[in-house]
Amino acid sequence: MYEDRIRLASLRDRVMSADDAARLVSDGMVVGMSGFTRAGDAKDMPIALARRAKASPMKITLITGASLGHDSDKTLTQAGVLAKRLPFQVDTTLRGAINRGEVMFVDQHLSETVEFLRTGQFGKLDVAVIEAVAITEDGGLVPSSSVGNSASFAILAEKVIVEINLAQPLAFEGMHDIWIPGQRPHRGPLPIVDVRDRVGTNVVKIAPEKIAAIVITQTPDSASNALPPDADTQRIAGHLIEFFQHEVSRGRLPRALPAIQSGIGTIANAVLTGFIDSPFEDLTMYSEVLQDSTFDLMDAGKMVFASGSSITVSQAVQDRVFKHLERYRDKLVLRPQEVSNHPEVIRRLGLVALNTALEVDIYGNVNSTHVGGTHMMNGIGGSGDFARNARMAIFATKSVAKDGKISSIVPMVPHVDHNEHDVDIIVTEQGLADLRTLAPRERVNLVIDNCAHPSYRDVLREYYRDAQRYGGHTPHALERAFDLHVNLRERGSMLLGK
């Protein structure tokens, strides 16, 4: 029964089906929906909205924390619901619609979305759809496996639809730290000085009368689709561990490493898992997403505390962790994403930030979003929040993709998400390039020799020799800068003859 999850008795008569709640959403509305990298997302309402749109077409602007699970973006796209989507997605069907120009996608730093809402850049937020594990006696919302933008959505929206998910454990209650910044220009500092600090409340406080509908669901989070570690990611981890040991021996890093941030996805998660076999102890994390590696490191006795905005894990780890959350209560905190990704805190804590790249050029510029410079993949996510402000910004990638037909090290990236000023370390399975303190011309050979796949090193060296004829602080031969990308587009491989 759900009554013990709705502790404010006067709200129990607002329980209704998802189809009835979907009638609160109409054409042209701006909707904020909970969910951050497949965790804590609304489960039933996206399906109900799609059903409604098929019967009576409508389009909305949909804002979330990050990506959704349960193929919700696919379902909404196929039903024609989405006019505009932000700030992040990973769905192949939605991606296709974005790249065809059918859905407008606003790719944002994840720390900035709510700031846009507060200042009215998207107009008013009409409806918020929020997953919760419970509603407290005074109407407060207890989030589930993510916070993301849910707290601010609930505060800013005119109406709130709450999905009470009986499949999410009540043990999440008390694990959150909800802090909402004040209004500019007189906003006070965010007083987090340690990853363990709690500075807010355990629940999202809103006026109970804003809750227009409550939907009861019993659907677990989608499991992470990150792949397990492989030989290449283990080599990347090895390069990083060796580098950190060197930095510690030179006195440039403390023996107890700074708090770590890890981007979402296979490579970052797999690389961090490699630290189980490292000499480093008492690790801490200040990140957006807590993945399998976080709990593997905790269970191995390597990580003592993790702060994030969501928990996105494989089915095996979900079974292991969610069924025994009490074991981790003193080791975890979940925060709004504008706090987990807050530049002030990232800079203060001096994080080591590990994110992934689609490709990197010979000067250290990173493309993390656009295939071929034009086609959106997923979005920048929070990587920019961390890279710009971290003590050390690391970008990891395998040196080649598609059986060697694509090089991740190129002469010039056709789209820049992280420019050379924000990139400190590039690491592939081939090796590591420390770009700090180096001028552009000093970076080139280091990137090629240490990070590029052997199949592409001669091509890259030849390009740089040709580029030097034109001079400049950052030499480029513009007529040849995208030869590899053109070869890929026209012949299916960056290397001629492949």
Secondary structure by P-SEA (a helix, b strand, c coil): cccccccccccccccccccccccccccbbbbbbbbcccccccccaaaaaaaaaaacccccccccccccccaaaaaaaaaccccccccccccaaaaaaaaaccbbbbbcccccaaaaaaacccccccbbbbbbccccccbbbbbcccccaaaaaaacccbbbbbbcccccccccccbbbbbbcccccccccccccccccccccccccccccccbbbbbbccccccccccccaaaaaaaaaaaaaaaaaaaaccccccccbbbbbcccaaaaaaaacccccccbbbbbcccccaaaaaaaaacccccccccbbbbcaaaaaaccccccccccccccccccccccaaaaaaaccccccccccccccccccccccccccccccccccccccccccbbbbbbcccccccccccccccccccccccccccbbbcccccccccccccccaaaaaaacccccccaaaaaaaaaaaacccccccccccccaaaaaaaaccccccccc
